[in-house]
Amino acid sequence: MIKEVRSEYNKQFTQERYNSFLQEVNNTYRFPVDFRLAETPIFLSQEFTTKLYNACEEILSQLQSENFSQHAQTAIPPGLEVPNETNHTTFLQLDFALALDNDGTMVPRLIELQGFPSLYCYQVFQDKMFRKHFSIPENMVTYFSGLDKISYLNMMRETIVGNLNPENVILLEIEPFKQKTRIDFVCTEAMLGVQSVCVTEIVKRGSKLFYQNNGKEIPIERIYNRVIFDELLRKKPEMSFSLTDELDVTWVGHPNWYFKISKHTLPFLKSEYVPQTFFLNDLTEYPSDLSNFVLKPLYSFAGSGVEVDVTKEMLGNIQQKENYILQRKITYAPAIETPDGFSKAEIRMMFVWNEKPMLVNNLVRLSKGKMIGVDFNKDKTWVGSSLAYHY
């Protein structure tokens, strides 16, 4: 973190500026933001940015190995494999906690990863709003790999739309405008021309899919997939097709990678940046220091089902142990100085993987609670969603 930039930001911060920021963010598009926005971005030092690059490179190297391909073969639950899998994921998120090492040095620690999209377009809008309402150093950026806003959006358009007419590309989701991420969906429509369509609104004829737009039936050639399998299985919406059907569409990204790069990957990764992680069914006896571990279900989203106070009795009552991991807890750094104490932070390093993985953007979540989630941060300030600037 850069103390001088933090100090200047905190000096110029006022509640009135924050309220103005919130008002514009919530009124620019047809939906407001449905999650809390933090009062501040974070400002990464060059030293910590380099550590993040190193951590990403180590993990990417392992994700591209033959051993990982073999490990990932067991990731997809039976019956959920989607045909025509791509050679690699199109979207990749690596989530790091800003943690403390044994000697008190701040280091990145991988806590989650996913082969699935994130808020790629909303983060463009959030950057614009922070710069408009607060003084952000002009030479600090949120993008990576030499990208700026224009080249970033061109790259996203080429990845998601390609050479097609945008009306033949859809963002597929379950009730997209009831999702907490709907602000990203409307940003995607505004920036890339890609409409959000509910899985129940799709018509299937043979192997082809169609949707209605202004009274016309439009063939679907590409699907920007935002459907989360566990939500699909839980809600069971009425659909004329299944994701597992042989379909004449191109998936961007392919649904299989939601499973293949997920918590299932964590026990495979070996790195100083990755906390020790076990499949629960691989353990013949539980660690003697169970209080230093967190229990996570393999297939859930947004932190649901995570247990931080783990006991032997809790583990003994789990029936399908192959669907859980034990991950060593990390110590979060008091990373962000705020008017009422320090906030903890997690940073998502956002990749797009066409010919090779490319780091493109980031997303930050700030917390002062026991965990990052909303339920642990009620009535707290300088917490919530944000982004990171770096040189």
C-alpha positions in Angstrom: 0.0 0.0 0.0 1.2 3.5 -0.7 0.9 5.6 2.5 1.2 9.0 0.8 -1.6 8.3 -1.7 -3.8 6.8 1.1 -3.2 9.8 3.3 -4.1 12.2 0.5 -7.3 10.2 -0.4 -8.5 10.1 3.2 -7.9 13.9 3.6 -10.1 14.7 0.6 -12.8 12.2 1.4 -16.1 13.6 2.6 -19.5 12.0 3.1 -21.0 14.4 0.6 -18.5 13.3 -2.1 -19.3 9.6 -1.3 -23.1 10.3 -1.4 -22.6 12.0 -4.8 -20.6 9.0 -6.0 -23.3 6.5 -4.9 -26.1 8.6 -6.4 -24.5 8.6 -9.9 -23.4 4.9 -9.7 -27.0 3.9 -8.8 -28.8 6.1 -11.3 -26.7 5.9 -14.5 -28.2 2.6 -15.7 -31.6 1.2 -15.3 -30.6 -0.8 -12.2 -28.8 0.3 -9.1 -25.8 -1.6 -7.6 -27.2 -4.3 -5.3 -24.1 -4.7 -3.1 -22.3 -2.3 -0.9 -19.7 0.0 -2.5 -16.7 0.8 -0.4 -15.8 4.4 0.3 -12.4 3.9 -1.2 -10.3 2.1 -3.8 -6.9 0.7 -2.7 -3.5 1.8 -3.9 -1.0 -1.0 -4.5 2.7 -0.3 -4.1 5.0 -1.5 -6.8 6.5 -4.0 -4.4 3.1 -5.6 -3.6 2.0 -5.5 -7.3 5.2 -7.5 -8.1 4.3 -10.1 -5.5 0.9 -10.4 -7.0 2.4 -10.9 -10.5 4.7 -13.6 -9.1 1.9 -15.4 -7.4 -0.2 -15.3 -10.6 2.7 -16.7 -12.7 3.3 -19.6 -10.3 -0.4 -20.6 -10.3 -0.8 -20.1 -14.0 2.2 -22.3 -14.7 0.6 -25.2 -12.7 -2.8 -24.6 -14.4 -1.2 -25.2 -17.8 0.6 -28.4 -16.8 -0.3 -32.0 -17.9 -0.7 -33.0 -14.2 -3.4 -30.4 -13.8 -5.3 -31.7 -16.8 -5.4 -35.1 -15.2 -6.4 -33.7 -11.8 -9.3 -31.7 -13.4 -10.7 -34.8 -15.0 -12.5 -35.7 -11.7 -13.9 -32.1 -11.2 -17.1 -32.3 -13.1 -20.0 -34.0 -11.2 -21.5 -37.0 -13.1 -24.2 -35.9 -15.6 -23.1 -32.2 -15.8 -20.4 -32.4 -18.5 -21.2 -30.0 -21.4 -20.1 -31.2 -24.9 -17.5 -29.5 -27.1 -15.2 -28.4 -24.2 -12.6 -25.8 -25.1 -8.8 -26.5 -24.5 -8.8 -23.9 -21.7 -11.0 -21.6 -19.8 -11.8 -18.2 -21.4 -12.1 -16.3 -18.1 -10.1 -16.9 -15.0 -10.3 -15.2 -11.6 -7.6 -15.6 -8.9 -8.7 -14.2 -5.5 -5.9 -13.3 -3.1 -6.2 -12.2 0.5 -3.8 -9.4 1.5 -2.4 -11.5 4.3 0.5 -11.3 6.9 3.4 -13.6 6.6 5.0 -15.1 9.8 7.4 -12.1 10.0 4.6 -9.6 9.6 5.2 -8.8 5.9 2.1 -8.3 3.7 1.9 -11.1 1.1 -0.8 -12.3 -1.3 -2.5 -15.7 -0.3 -4.8 -17.4 -2.8 -8.2 -18.1 -1.2 -10.3 -18.9 -4.2 -10.1 -19.3 -8.0 -12.6 -19.8 -10.7 -12.8 -20.5 -14.5 -15.8 -18.3 -14.8 -16.5 -14.6 -15.7 -16.6 -11.7 -13.2 -17.7 -8.1 -13.4 -15.6 -7.2 -16.4 -17.7 -4.3 -17.7 -18.9 -3.0 -14.3 -15.3 -2.5 -13.2 -14.9 -0.1 -16.2 -17.8 2.0 -14.9 -16.6 1.9 -11.3 -13.2 3.2 -12.3 -14.9 6.1 -14.2 -17.0 7.0 -11.1 -14.1 6.9 -8.7 -12.1 9.2 -10.9 -15.0 11.6 -11.4 -15.9 11.9 -7.7 -12.5 11.6 -6.0 -9.0 12.7 -6.7 -7.2 9.6 -8.1 -3.6 10.0 -9.3 -3.7 10.2 -13.1 -0.7 7.9 -13.5 -2.3 5.1 -11.5 -4.4 2.6 -13.4 -6.8 -0.3 -12.7 -6.0 -2.2 -15.9 -3.0 -4.5 -16.5 -0.9 -5.7 -19.5 -0.6 -2.2 -20.9 -4.4 -1.9 -21.5 -6.4 1.3 -21.1 -10.2 1.7 -21.2 -10.4 1.6 -25.0 -8.1 -1.3 -25.7 -9.6 -3.2 -22.8 -13.1 -2.9 -24.2 -11.9 -3.8 -27.7 -10.3 -6.9 -26.2 -13.5 -7.8 -24.3 -15.6 -7.2 -27.5 -13.3 -9.4 -29.6 -13.4 -12.1 -26.9 -17.2 -12.2 -26.3 -18.7 -11.0 -29.6 -15.9 -11.8 -32.1 -16.9 -11.1 -35.7 -20.6 -11.6 -35.1 -23.5 -9.2 -35.0 -23.9 -8.5 -31.2 -27.6 -9.5 -31.5 -26.5 -13.1 -32.2 -24.6 -13.1 -28.9 -26.4 -13.3 -25.6 -25.4 -13.1 -21.9 -27.1 -16.3 -20.5 -28.3 -16.3 -16.9 -31.2 -17.4 -14.7 -33.5 -14.4 -14.2 -30.6 -12.0 -15.0 -32.3 -8.9 -13.7 -33.0 -10.5 -10.3 -29.3 -11.3 -9.8 -27.1 -9.1 -7.5 -24.7 -8.8 -10.5 -27.3 -7.2 -12.8 -25.4 -4.0 -12.8 -22.6 -5.8 -14.7 -25.2 -7.2 -17.1 -26.5 -3.8 -18.1 -23.0 -2.4 -18.4 -22.2 -5.3 -20.7 -25.2 -4.4 -22.9 -24.2 -0.7 -22.9 -20.5 -1.3 -23.6 -20.6 -4.4 -25.9 -24.2 -4.5 -27.2 -24.8 -8.0 -25.7 -28.3 -8.5 -24.2 -29.0 -10.6 -21.1 -31.5 -13.4 -21.7 -33.0 -15.8 -19.1 -32.5 -19.5 -19.7 -36.4 -19.9 -19.7 -36.7 -17.5 -22.7 -34.6 -19.6 -25.1 -36.3 -21.7 -27.8 -34.6 -24.8 -29.1 -35.1 -26.2 -32.6 -32.9 -29.2 -33.4 -29.5 -28.2 -32.1 -30.1 -24.4 -32.7 -31.2 -21.9 -30.0 -33.2 -18.7 -30.5 -34.5 -15.8 -28.4 -37.1 -13.0 -29.0 -36.0 -9.4 -29.5 -38.5 -6.7 -30.4 -40.9 -9.3 -31.8 -38.3 -11.0 -33.9 -36.8 -14.5 -33.4 -33.0 -14.1 -33.3 -30.7 -17.1 -33.8 -28.1 -17.5 -31.0 -24.5 -18.2 -32.2 -22.5 -17.4 -29.1 -23.3 -17.6 -25.4 -21.5 -15.5 -22.8 -22.3 -17.9 -20.0 -23.1 -16.6 -16.6 -25.2 -19.6 -15.4 -23.9 -21.1 -12.2 -24.6 -24.8 -12.1 -25.5 -25.1 -8.4 -28.2 -22.3 -8.8 -29.5 -24.1 -11.9 -29.8 -27.4 -10.0 -31.4 -25.7 -7.0 -34.0 -23.6 -8.9 -34.7 -26.1 -11.7 -36.2 -23.4 -14.1 -38.4 -24.7 -17.0 -36.1 -24.7 -20.0 -36.5 -26.0 -23.6 -32.9 -27.1 -23.6 -30.2 -28.4 -21.3 -26.6 -27.0 -21.0 -25.5 -30.6 -21.5 -27.2 -30.9 -24.9 -25.2 -31.1 -28.1 -25.9 -27.5 -29.3 -24.8 -25.5 -32.3 -23.4 -22.6 -30.3 -20.0 -21.3 -29.2 -19.6 -21.1 -25.4 -17.7 -18.1 -24.1 -16.5 -19.4 -21.7 -17.3 -23.1 -21.7 -19.4 -24.3 -18.7 -17.1 -27.2 -17.9 -14.4 -24.8 -16.7 -16.7 -23.6 -13.8 -15.9 -27.0 -12.2 -12.5 -27.7 -13.6 -11.0 -24.4 -12.2 -12.6 -24.1 -8.8 -12.1 -25.0 -5.2 -11.5 -28.5 -6.6 -8.2 -27.1 -7.9 -6.9 -25.8 -4.5 -5.5 -29.1 -3.1 -3.5 -29.5 -6.4 -1.7 -26.2 -6.2 1.6 -26.1 -4.3 3.1 -22.7 -3.7 4.1 -20.3 -1.0 1.1 -18.2 -2.2 -1.4 -21.0 -1.7 -2.5 -22.1 1.8 -2.4 -25.8 2.6 -5.6 -27.4 1.4 -6.9 -31.0 1.6 -9.9 -32.9 0.2 -11.8 -34.0 3.3 -12.1 -37.6 2.0 -8.3 -37.8 1.6 -7.6 -37.4 5.3 -7.2 -40.5 7.5 -7.1 -38.3 10.5 -8.0 -34.6 10.9 -5.3 -32.0 11.7 -4.7 -31.6 15.4 -5.0 -27.8 15.0 -8.5 -27.8 13.4 -9.2 -24.3 14.6 -6.6 -23.1 12.1 -8.7 -24.5 9.2 -11.8 -23.4 7.3 -14.2 -25.8 5.8 -15.5 -25.1 2.3 -18.0 -27.0 0.1 -16.5 -27.6 -3.4 -19.5 -26.3 -5.4 -21.1 -23.2 -4.0 -20.9 -19.5 -4.8 -20.4 -16.2 -2.9 -19.1 -17.9 0.2 -22.3 -20.0 0.9 -21.7 -23.0 3.1 -18.3 -21.9 4.4 -17.6 -22.8 8.1 -14.8 -20.9 9.9 -15.3 -22.6 13.4 -14.5 -26.2 12.4 -14.9 -29.1 14.9 -14.3 -32.9 14.6 -18.0 -33.4 15.3 -18.9 -31.2 12.3 -16.6 -33.1 10.0 -17.8 -36.4 11.3 -21.4 -35.6 10.4 -20.6 -34.8 6.7 -21.8 -37.6 4.5 -20.2 -36.7 1.1 -16.7 -35.8 2.3 -15.4 -35.8 -1.3 -17.4 -32.6 -1.8 -15.5 -30.6 0.8 -12.1 -29.2 1.4 -10.2 -28.1 4.5 -8.1 -25.0 3.9 -5.6 -23.5 6.4 -6.7 -20.1 7.6 -4.7 -17.0 6.8 -4.1 -13.9 8.8 -5.5 -10.9 7.1 -3.3 -7.8 7.1 -4.7 -4.5 8.5 -4.2 -3.2 5.0 -6.3 -0.1 4.5 -6.3 2.8 6.9 -9.8 4.3 7.3 -11.3 6.9 9.6 -12.5 4.3 12.1 -9.8 1.6 12.0 -8.2 -0.6 9.3 -10.0 -2.6 6.7 -9.0 -6.0 5.4 -8.9 -6.7 1.7 -9.1 -9.3 -1.0 -8.2 -8.7 -4.6 -9.4 -10.6 -7.6 -6.9 -10.7 -10.4 -9.1 -10.9 -13.6 -7.8 -12.8 -16.6 -9.0 -13.3 -20.2 -7.5 -16.4 -21.9 -7.6 -16.4 -25.7 -4.3 -17.7 -27.0 -2.7 -17.4 -23.6 -3.8 -16.1 -20.2 -3.7 -12.3 -20.0 -4.1 -10.3 -16.8 -6.6 -7.5 -17.6 -8.3 -6.0 -14.6 -9.1 -6.4 -10.9 -11.8 -6.3 -8.3 -11.4 -5.6 -4.6 -13.6 -6.4 -1.6 -13.0 -4.7 1.8 -14.1 -6.0 5.1 -13.9 -5.3 8.8 -15.8 -8.5 9.9 -14.9 -12.0 10.6 -15.4 -12.8 6.9 -15.6 -10.8 3.7 -19.3 -11.4 3.2 -22.2 -9.0 3.7 -23.5 -10.7 6.8 -20.2 -10.1 8.6 -20.0 -6.4 7.7 -23.4 -5.0 8.7 -23.3 -1.5 10.0 -19.6 -1.1 9.1 -18.1 1.6 6.9 -15.3 1.6 4.4 -16.2 -2.0 3.5 -17.7 -3.6 0.3 -16.8 -3.7 -3.4 -14.0 -1.6 -4.8 -11.0 -1.8 -7.1 -7.2 -1.4 -6.9 -5.1 1.2 -8.6 -1.4 0.6 -9.3 1.5 2.2 -11.2 
